[in-house]
Amino acid sequence: MDVNFHLGTPPGTLTCPSSLPKALKHDLSPAGPLDDDSLIHTTPPLAPTPSLQFATTIMSGSFLTTLDQVSGKAFDYIIIGGGTAGLVLAARLSEDPAKSVLVLEAGGAHLGDPMIDLPASYGKFFKNEEGKGLGGSSATNFYLWNRPGEEDVNAWERLGNPGWNWKNFLKYSIKCEKLIPASEEASTAERLTYDEKLHGADGPVVLGWPNMRPGWDVVLQDTLEALGIPRIFEPQGGDRVGSSMDLSTVDPRTNKRVTSVAYLEQAGTRPNLKVLVNAPVARILSVPGEGFTTSGVEFLFGGEKHTVSTAVNGEVVLSAGAIKSPQVLELSGIGDTKILNALGIETKVDLPSVGTNAQDHLFAGVAYELKDPEKYNTIDPLLDPAVAEEHLKLYAEGKGLFTLGIVGISMAPLKSISDNAGEIESTVPTGGDAPGLAEQRAEQVARFKEGAANAEFVTIPGFYSFPNPPSPGAKHVSVCTTLNRPFSRGTIHAASRDPLAPPEIDPHYFEEDIDRLTYIEQVKFVRKLAQTEPFASLLGREVNPGPDVRSDADISLWLKKYLTTVHHTSSTCSMLPRDKGGVVDPELRVYGTKGLRVVDLSVVPLIPSAHTQSIVYAVAEQAADIIKGNGLYITAKCTG
Ligand SMILES: Cc1cc2nc3c(=O)[nH]c(=O)nc-3n(C[C@H](O)[C@H](O)[C@H](O)COP(=O)(O)OP(=O)(O)OC[C@H]3O[C@@H](n4cnc5c(N)ncnc54)[C@H](O)[C@@H]3O)c2cc1C
């Protein structure tokens, strides 16, 4: 199929205010040189922040370490990747002072970096790429926080993973978070509702509602209700069908982004935990001879190769994210023999499912001008560098557009938004050649039948849409729609033996036609929403897709050209039975190996109806308990 997806920045979207990106030259790592993507800023640096103070503590303390403390040494746990999952594991596994823990992170430290702290930048400062640096993608994401639907998670257990169910998910999700409620006035007026029992109060990940909100979400909710989409009091309790005011990983007390580095912050200084940055791992090493028993890893530092060993009974935990984890496995000789042979890599474990089953959420932004721009808050004005400068000053006082966030999110089953639902659902692919695909599809069909939330609608306060540019001075709402459970499956494989070369990503978007047909209905529903009162009265012209895109065929073409990824790539090292497409078992051990696990978004076998950071935090919390031996219930169930 001729699909030409956009992965770039929509015309006229926010770019860096001129003063931001070049000041404060501070890769805070005492250990290594600045890497290519180190963030460099100009005047004025933001006032010292709690994170910056923490960075100073770290530098004088012992988290960030130097090469001589790592190269040739041995650790009980070597974690590859200091991203979202990696730092959860680092903090939890080092709670036992008898265990030494090392994190090797490919990118820089970026601690206390204003480019990361500053909300309302929506990844623009990072070209919308997967995060490289401490915190990983939690440091570059759009900071939306929502938990998946209950049955999405229970499906993981039904697919052969005892213990990976909603009950445990909720327990670990609550453990990781600390919810800061909004003021009583805002909560009542803007329906920022939640159920206290379902949220944590002591976890490292601080959540809240952004201090500045767009101003249309209540009107939008009323409009959705008129169209049969109910309001949800608490969207994080496992039922996502309806419209809600969702949370963000921005601390409302400081207006700063919260990343997985918060786990290190909460852990405090620990002599048994070391983090080496600018140290990309090239491959995982094994004991010579039969099988694959982990002996350590080979990593690069300052252009040189180094090794670090696992202690007796030690483990390597691969947390390089769904794009890089399959690549690291393949470079280590674990994967499909055909692919490894083509790269000249000796096969140590023939595991054909490595890098398969890739799933992703996509965004299609339908953008409208706002009729009465003065009434609403959007990031459009920040396109003007002078205005952006002004708002940076306001931000230092805890005010202005850099404290603005996305709030309104709604989800619905196809049957609630389209008269064609029955016809489209009858085209559901049920079989599939790949091992285990039929079982995954059966789960997806069950969600259809239950009326689970298959479509998502996120209202971005600004212009996030292709291809027509915004008119100067206009303000926008972009209603972005996402398909929660795509049927198509992609692949991600190493493309060369060079560990620094990117892997080859073939997402196979729309390979299954049902994905395209569903998407067309979602775009049509956005247009219906925009024509329904009271929301309709807020809107001026539709900028994208625009008046020329009318028929289903037009919409289909527009989608094929202009869909963008939401960067939720998952499932490339799926936790499934080995003969059903599995790469890891329910204790996250890589099949055919000893002392090697994968813990990140790549292990989730089916992508759920949620933005993915909350999933990674909960999965990593549960994984930490399993690795520490607190998850024995799983083995008991597996063998029993
Ligand atoms: C632009 C963007 C916007 C997003 N928006 C949202 C959102 O609003 N809400 C939401 O819930 N989710 C969002 N997500 C998704 C979410 O942030 C990710 O799914 C999640 O953070 C992934 O966690 P992870 O641990 O699997 O991988 P990551 O957090 O990406 O961590 C992987 C880490 O491994 C490191 N690494 C990679 N290769 C190597 C190697 N060879 N050696 C050593 N280290 C290595 C990387 O540098 C990185 O630090 C977004 C993601 C992006 C990129």
The ligand as a MOL file (V3000), in Angstrom:
LIG
                    3D

  0  0  0     0  0            999 V3000
M  V30 BEGIN CTAB
M  V30 COUNTS 53 58 0 0 0
M  V30 BEGIN ATOM
M  V30 1 C 7.9530 12.7710 21.6180 0
M  V30 2 C 7.2380 11.7800 22.5170 0
M  V30 3 C 6.0100 12.1220 23.0650 0
M  V30 4 C 5.3440 11.2170 23.9100 0
M  V30 5 N 4.2160 11.6250 24.5670 0
M  V30 6 C 3.7130 10.8490 25.5550 0
M  V30 7 C 2.7060 11.3430 26.4130 0
M  V30 8 O 2.2830 12.4920 26.3300 0
M  V30 9 N 2.2100 10.5230 27.3690 0
M  V30 10 C 2.6590 9.2410 27.5170 0
M  V30 11 O 2.1350 8.5280 28.3800 0
M  V30 12 N 3.6370 8.7470 26.7370 0
M  V30 13 C 4.1980 9.5370 25.7850 0
M  V30 14 N 5.2330 9.0780 25.0350 0
M  V30 15 C 5.6490 7.6830 25.1840 0
M  V30 16 C 6.4030 7.3590 26.4740 0
M  V30 17 O 7.1490 8.4650 26.9070 0
M  V30 18 C 7.2890 6.1390 26.2120 0
M  V30 19 O 6.4910 5.0590 25.7540 0
M  V30 20 C 8.0450 5.6550 27.4330 0
M  V30 21 O 8.6840 6.7230 28.0930 0
M  V30 22 C 9.0640 4.6040 26.9920 0
M  V30 23 O 9.7910 4.1270 28.1040 0
M  V30 24 P 10.9500 3.0640 27.8950 0
M  V30 25 O 11.5750 2.8390 29.2080 0
M  V30 26 O 10.3750 1.8920 27.1850 0
M  V30 27 O 11.9900 3.7420 26.8830 0
M  V30 28 P 12.7700 5.1210 27.0340 0
M  V30 29 O 12.2020 5.9610 28.1070 0
M  V30 30 O 12.8400 5.7100 25.6650 0
M  V30 31 O 14.2140 4.6730 27.5310 0
M  V30 32 C 15.1750 4.0400 26.7260 0
M  V30 33 C 16.5400 4.5230 27.1860 0
M  V30 34 O 17.5310 3.6440 26.6960 0
M  V30 35 C 18.6160 4.4020 26.2150 0
M  V30 36 N 19.3240 3.5690 25.2320 0
M  V30 37 C 18.8980 3.1800 24.0090 0
M  V30 38 N 19.8130 2.3820 23.4440 0
M  V30 39 C 20.8230 2.2400 24.3310 0
M  V30 40 C 22.0500 1.5310 24.3250 0
M  V30 41 N 22.4250 0.8040 23.2800 0
M  V30 42 N 22.8630 1.6340 25.4120 0
M  V30 43 C 22.4990 2.3710 26.4880 0
M  V30 44 N 21.3490 3.0710 26.5400 0
M  V30 45 C 20.5120 2.9990 25.4740 0
M  V30 46 C 17.9710 5.6510 25.6420 0
M  V30 47 O 18.9100 6.7010 25.5000 0
M  V30 48 C 16.8890 5.9240 26.6720 0
M  V30 49 O 17.3560 6.6960 27.7370 0
M  V30 50 C 5.9130 9.9350 24.1710 0
M  V30 51 C 7.1550 9.5980 23.6080 0
M  V30 52 C 7.8320 10.5110 22.8050 0
M  V30 53 C 9.1940 10.1380 22.2700 0
M  V30 END ATOM
M  V30 BEGIN BOND
M  V30 1 1 1 2
M  V30 2 1 2 3
M  V30 3 2 2 52
M  V30 4 2 3 4
M  V30 5 1 4 5
M  V30 6 1 4 50
M  V30 7 2 5 6
M  V30 8 1 6 7
M  V30 9 1 6 13
M  V30 10 2 7 8
M  V30 11 1 7 9
M  V30 12 1 9 10
M  V30 13 2 10 11
M  V30 14 1 10 12
M  V30 15 2 12 13
M  V30 16 1 13 14
M  V30 17 1 14 15
M  V30 18 1 14 50
M  V30 19 1 15 16
M  V30 20 1 16 17
M  V30 21 1 16 18
M  V30 22 1 18 19
M  V30 23 1 18 20
M  V30 24 1 20 21
M  V30 25 1 20 22
M  V30 26 1 22 23
M  V30 27 1 23 24
M  V30 28 2 24 25
M  V30 29 1 24 26
M  V30 30 1 24 27
M  V30 31 1 27 28
M  V30 32 2 28 29
M  V30 33 1 28 30
M  V30 34 1 28 31
M  V30 35 1 31 32
M  V30 36 1 32 33
M  V30 37 1 33 34
M  V30 38 1 33 48
M  V30 39 1 34 35
M  V30 40 1 35 36
M  V30 41 1 35 46
M  V30 42 1 36 37
M  V30 43 1 36 45
M  V30 44 2 37 38
M  V30 45 1 38 39
M  V30 46 1 39 40
M  V30 47 2 39 45
M  V30 48 1 40 41
M  V30 49 2 40 42
M  V30 50 1 42 43
M  V30 51 2 43 44
M  V30 52 1 44 45
M  V30 53 1 46 47
M  V30 54 1 46 48
M  V30 55 1 48 49
M  V30 56 2 50 51
M  V30 57 1 51 52
M  V30 58 1 52 53
M  V30 END BOND
M  V30 END CTAB
M  END
